[in-house]
Amino acid sequence: MFAGVATSGMGHCHPRITAKIKEQTDKLQHTTSIYLNDQHCLYAEELAAKLPEGLDYIYFTSSGSESNALATQFARAHTGNYPIITLKNGYHGMAGG
């Protein structure tokens, strides 16, 4: 389960939300990529089957900040362009990007 600043306050103590949390906990409690399990592989296979041909890799990251940094690096490598556009006051994490 994940509970960052941007997500932990969603539906606090709402019966429908807590019921879904309990239901999910019976299936899989922790989703970090630090501790891989069979669900990561199953998800990657399902996702890859839906992607266009040529998108052959699935990367699991530990945080939104890491995901944003990796996406920026991939975009720059693919396009050769360095500048990026972001939302003013958007949360992009504490990474260098």
N, C-alpha and C positions, 0 to 999 in steps of 0.2 A: 504494500500500500504506500501511497505517496501523500505527504502533507506539507507542502511548502506554504509560504506566506500567502501566495495568490490563490491557493486551493483549500486550505484547511478550514476556512470559515464558511464554506458552502453548505447550506442546509443544516447548520449546527443543531443537533438534537431533534431534528424533524423526524417523526416516526417513519415516513417512507424512505428517507435517506438512510437512516440508521439500519432499517431492515435490509436495504440493498447492500450496505457495507457488511453486515453479518453474513448475508448470502455469498458475497464475493470472498470473504475470509475463509469460508468452507472450501473454496476452489483453489485459491492462491493468495497467500498473505503478503508476499513481498515481491516487488517487480523490478528491483534495481538490476542493472546489468553486471553488477559486481559478482552476484551469485547466480550463475546461469542454471536454468532448469529446462525440462522438455517443453514447457509452454513457450519459451523464447523461440525455439526451433519451429514449433508448430505455427506460431504466429508469423514468423519470417516466411515460411513456405506459403501460407495463405496470402500474405501481402504480396509476395513476389509473383504469385499467379495472377494477380490483378493489375500489375504494372505493365506499361508498354515494353515491347521487346527492346533490349539494349540496356534496360535498367536492371542490372544483374546482382546488385549488392544491397544488403540490409545492414545498417549500422545501428547498434543500440548505444545510447549515450546515458550518462548519469544525471543530467540536468538539462533544463531548458537553455541555460547559458551555453553549455557545451554543444547542444544541438544547433543553436544559432551560430556559434563560431564555426562549427563544421560545415553547415550549410553555406556560410559566407565563403569559406575556403574553396568548397566545391564549385560554387558559382563563379568565383574569380578564376579558378583553374580552367573551367569550361569556356568562359567567355573571353578571358584575357583582360577584362575590365576590372579596375580596382574600386571605384566608387560604389557605394550602396545607398539605397534610400530606406530610411526607417521612420517610424512614427515619433513625433515629438512627444516627450514624456512617456513613451512606451517603455515597458520593462524588458530589457535585453540582457539582464544579468550583469555580473561584475567582471566578465571577461574583457580582454583587451579590445575586442571589436566594438 
